[in-house]
Amino acid sequence: MKSRYFLLFPILCCFVPGFGQNYRPSPVKAYLSLTGEVNLLTFFINTAYDYWDEEEVDFYYEELLESQKWLEWQADIWGQELEFNNDAFLGDNKSTVYLEKVLRGSNPESTIGKIMKEIGFKGLDDFLEYYQFDLDTRKLKIVLFVKSNNRSHAYNRWSVKEMDLAVIYCRNTIGMITGSTVIAHEILHQFGAWDLYYELGRSQTRETSDIIREKYPNSIMRRTSGNENTLEVDEVTAWRIGWGAFQKEFRRYDPVVNSKERVKEYQDYQWARRKSLIHFNLKKEKKGQKN
């Protein structure tokens, strides 16, 4: 029998090369939509940075369940049926795996491959075959809870069939605890949702982000702060994940469409910053000159 000293359990769900994320197309097929039963496979990753203790694992697991409840509630508001199944891999829930580090931008296929070897399988296909899990008929998402600080994200580009990976760091880059709203945000990315906030070089331009702020101020894809009951799945996101109808104006929020403008904004920022530094250095040099 295969060695299985690991933690598994069903879970949720942006690849960020250069200036933005690489998203799959709008979910026009049922298996791409955030509907029906969604099976989640979860690992808690110990790193060279730190190790999970039992209390921490329980806390983040509860945050995961809260994110699922919130998404199921939102689905109901949109007239959709959604149920998360955390029991597809019974007996392996809440196990931990050691990887020295899981960096933002790491190849997800490689990361999953390392995890599979750590738990005694040749690879993901071998693992799914062992559990008799058929990807052709069942939806499955993988989530890693990583014991280090970084910016949580989700991948689509290197999908294994329809298998995608979300990476949830226990704390963000400034040390704040990752909660259920961040997890729900990444799950939505897993099903094709776009980021709707402005950040230099990412996703939205100043113009589109201002429009979104006015039209969808409480979108969870615009912000994850505050009480989850004040957040919502907006119309653009609902279309992306298969809950709502397409509207022509949604095209303006496409990160790919906005990419040229974002690059220009970033280049303008870098040029202004260089000019400021040059001016500052010249002032210092002039001040230090002797008469």
PATI-404946 format. One record per residue (C-alpha): z, y, x; residue in one letter; residue number from 1. Coordinates in steps of 0.2 Angstrom, whole numbers. Each point is the difference from the previous one (the first is absolute). Layout:
N
Z/Y/X/a/NUM .
...
***
This chain:
291
0/0/0/m/1 .
-4/18/6/k/2 .
14/10/7/s/3 .
5/13/-13/r/4 .
14/11/6/y/5 .
-7/16/-7/f/6 .
2/12/-15/l/7 .
-14/2/-12/l/8 .
-2/6/-17/f/9 .
-13/9/-10/p/10 .
-3/18/2/i/11 .
-11/16/0/l/12 .
-10/9/9/c/13 .
-27/31/24/c/14 .
-7/-2/16/f/15 .
0/16/10/v/16 .
-13/1/14/p/17 .
-2/18/6/g/18 .
1/12/-15/f/19 .
4/-10/-15/g/20 .
0/-17/-9/q/21 .
-13/-13/-3/n/22 .
1/-5/-18/y/23 .
-8/-14/-10/r/24 .
-12/5/-14/p/25 .
7/4/-18/s/26 .
6/-16/-7/p/27 .
-14/-5/-12/v/28 .
5/-19/0/k/29 .
15/-7/-8/a/30 .
7/-7/16/y/31 .
0/17/8/l/32 .
10/8/-13/s/33 .
19/2/-1/l/34 .
1/-10/-15/t/35 .
5/-18/-6/g/36 .
11/-10/12/e/37 .
2/7/18/v/38 .
7/-12/13/n/39 .
10/7/14/l/40 .
3/-7/17/l/41 .
13/9/10/t/42 .
7/-1/18/f/43 .
14/9/8/f/44 .
-4/4/18/i/45 .
12/1/14/n/46 .
-6/10/14/t/47 .
6/5/18/a/48 .
6/16/-8/y/49 .
12/-8/-12/d/50 .
5/-16/-10/y/51 .
2/-1/-19/w/52 .
17/-5/-6/d/53 .
3/-8/-17/e/54 .
6/15/-9/e/55 .
-15/10/5/e/56 .
-12/-14/-5/v/57 .
9/0/-17/d/58 .
-2/19/-2/f/59 .
-18/1/4/y/60 .
-4/-15/-11/y/61 .
8/9/-15/e/62 .
-10/15/4/e/63 .
-16/-11/0/l/64 .
6/-6/-18/l/65 .
2/18/-5/e/66 .
-17/4/5/s/67 .
-7/-14/-10/q/68 .
10/4/-15/k/69 .
-7/18/1/w/70 .
-18/-6/2/l/71 .
2/-11/-15/e/72 .
7/14/-10/w/73 .
-15/11/5/q/74 .
-12/-14/-5/a/75 .
8/-1/-17/d/76 .
-2/19/-2/i/77 .
-19/-2/4/w/78 .
-1/-15/-12/g/79 .
-2/-13/14/q/80 .
8/-17/3/e/81 .
8/-2/17/l/82 .
13/-12/7/e/83 .
5/-3/18/f/84 .
4/-17/5/n/85 .
12/-2/14/n/86 .
2/-19/-1/d/87 .
-16/-7/6/a/88 .
7/-5/16/f/89 .
18/-6/-6/l/90 .
11/-6/14/g/91 .
-6/13/13/d/92 .
6/16/-8/n/93 .
9/13/11/k/94 .
-4/-9/16/s/95 .
-2/10/16/t/96 .
-13/-1/14/v/97 .
1/8/17/y/98 .
-15/10/7/l/99 .
4/12/15/e/100 .
-8/14/-9/k/101 .
-11/4/-15/v/102 .
-9/16/4/l/103 .
-9/11/-12/r/104 .
-19/-4/2/g/105 .
3/-18/6/s/106 .
-13/-12/-6/n/107 .
7/-8/-15/p/108 .
-9/-16/2/e/109 .
7/-2/17/s/110 .
18/5/-7/t/111 .
-1/-13/-14/i/112 .
-7/-13/12/g/113 .
15/3/12/k/114 .
12/-2/-15/i/115 .
-8/-16/-5/m/116 .
2/-8/17/k/117 .
18/6/0/e/118 .
4/-10/-16/i/119 .
-10/-15/5/g/120 .
-17/1/-7/f/121 .
-17/2/9/k/122 .
-5/15/-11/g/123 .
0/7/-17/l/124 .
-12/-12/-7/d/125 .
11/-14/6/d/126 .
15/8/-8/f/127 .
-9/2/-17/l/128 .
-6/-17/0/e/129 .
18/-7/3/y/130 .
6/10/-15/y/131 .
-16/-5/-10/q/132 .
-3/18/-4/f/133 .
-18/4/-5/d/134 .
-6/17/4/l/135 .
-15/-2/-11/d/136 .
10/-1/-16/t/137 .
17/9/5/r/138 .
3/18/7/k/139 .
11/1/16/l/140 .
6/14/10/k/141 .
10/0/16/i/142 .
14/12/4/v/143 .
9/2/17/l/144 .
17/8/0/f/145 .
2/6/19/v/146 .
16/4/8/k/147 .
-6/16/9/s/148 .
-3/18/-4/n/149 .
-18/5/-4/n/150 .
-12/5/-14/r/151 .
-3/-14/-13/s/152 .
-18/-4/-4/h/153 .
-11/-13/-8/a/154 .
-16/-8/7/y/155 .
-17/-4/-9/n/156 .
-13/0/14/r/157 .
5/-17/8/w/158 .
3/-9/-16/s/159 .
0/-19/0/v/160 .
-10/-3/-16/k/161 .
10/10/-12/e/162 .
16/-1/11/m/163 .
7/17/5/d/164 .
15/5/9/l/165 .
13/14/-2/a/166 .
11/5/14/v/167 .
17/8/-6/i/168 .
11/6/14/y/169 .
18/1/-4/c/170 .
1/18/4/r/171 .
-13/14/2/n/172 .
-4/9/16/t/173 .
15/12/-3/i/174 .
12/-13/-4/g/175 .
1/1/-19/m/176 .
2/-17/-9/i/177 .
-16/-7/-9/t/178 .
3/-2/-18/g/179 .
-9/-7/-15/s/180 .
-11/15/-3/t/181 .
-8/-2/17/v/182 .
-2/-19/-3/i/183 .
-9/3/-17/a/184 .
-11/13/9/h/185 .
-6/-13/13/e/186 .
-2/-13/-14/i/187 .
-12/12/-9/l/188 .
-9/2/16/h/189 .
-2/-19/1/q/190 .
-10/1/-16/f/191 .
-11/15/6/g/192 .
10/15/-5/a/193 .
-4/16/10/w/194 .
13/12/8/d/195 .
0/16/-10/l/196 .
10/11/12/y/197 .
-6/12/13/y/198 .
4/-3/18/e/199 .
-10/7/15/l/200 .
-14/-13/3/g/201 .
4/-12/-14/r/202 .
-6/-4/-17/s/203 .
-1/16/-10/q/204 .
-6/18/5/t/205 .
10/15/-4/r/206 .
-11/4/-15/e/207 .
1/-18/-8/t/208 .
19/-1/4/s/209 .
3/16/-9/d/210 .
-10/-6/-15/i/211 .
10/-16/0/i/212 .
16/9/1/r/213 .
-4/10/-16/e/214 .
-8/-15/-10/k/215 .
11/-15/6/y/216 .
17/8/7/p/217 .
10/-16/-2/n/218 .
-13/-13/6/s/219 .
8/-12/12/i/220 .
-15/0/11/m/221 .
3/19/2/r/222 .
19/-2/4/r/223 .
13/-13/1/t/224 .
15/11/0/s/225 .
12/2/-14/g/226 .
6/-11/-14/n/227 .
-13/-14/-4/e/228 .
2/5/-19/n/229 .
-9/17/4/t/230 .
-15/-9/8/l/231 .
-15/-7/-8/e/232 .
-17/-9/3/v/233 .
-12/14/-3/d/234 .
-18/-1/-7/e/235 .
-9/-2/17/v/236 .
12/-14/6/t/237 .
-2/-8/-17/a/238 .
-18/-1/2/w/239 .
1/-6/18/r/240 .
11/-15/-5/i/241 .
-9/-5/-15/g/242 .
11/8/-14/w/243 .
-10/15/-5/g/244 .
-18/6/-2/a/245 .
-10/9/13/f/246 .
-3/19/-2/q/247 .
-14/9/11/k/248 .
13/12/7/e/249 .
9/-14/8/f/250 .
-13/-1/14/r/251 .
6/16/7/r/252 .
16/-9/5/y/253 .
-8/-13/10/d/254 .
7/0/18/p/255 .
-17/-5/6/v/256 .
-9/14/-9/v/257 .
13/12/7/n/258 .
0/-7/18/s/259 .
-12/14/7/k/260 .
10/14/-7/e/261 .
16/-8/7/r/262 .
-7/-2/17/v/263 .
-6/18/0/k/264 .
18/5/-6/e/265 .
7/-10/14/y/266 .
-12/7/13/q/267 .
4/18/-6/d/268 .
19/-4/2/y/269 .
-2/-7/18/q/270 .
-11/15/5/w/271 .
13/13/-7/a/272 .
14/-10/9/r/273 .
-10/0/17/r/274 .
-3/19/-2/k/275 .
19/3/-4/s/276 .
5/-10/16/l/277 .
-13/9/11/i/278 .
7/17/-6/h/279 .
18/-6/2/f/280 .
-4/-6/18/n/281 .
-9/16/5/l/282 .
15/10/-7/k/283 .
12/-10/11/k/284 .
-11/2/15/e/285 .
-2/19/-2/k/286 .
18/2/-2/k/287 .
4/-10/16/g/288 .
-13/11/10/q/289 .
8/11/13/k/290 .
-5/18/1/n/291 .
***
